[in-house]
């Protein structure tokens, strides 16, 4: 089971500091997960400039030009943020039994471990 999922709030743990133009310490939502490359796309982090070819839509409007989009960042460089303390934390899993429509099921549930000072 993955520790980081789409829609999680994460914080960038490595890289250049924000005062030097980097993204370390920024928090954002996970927009996409690229499982094969072990990378995640985080909202507002790791902006790159992309040049797209000029084209036309059905209505005749021009598309293309220079865009800034979020690029993927390695999954080991981000940590999930604890919703109660707003600090980065590790994620644990516990097995619980749920009763739904009279049927018992065992499910693995993610939970935020206690946020430490070091993270």
Secondary structure by P-SEA (a helix, b strand, c coil): cccccccbbbbbccccccccccccccccccccccccccbbbbcccbbbbbbbcccccccccccccbbbbbbbcccccbbbbcccccbbbbbbbbbbbbbcccbbbbbbbbbbccccccc
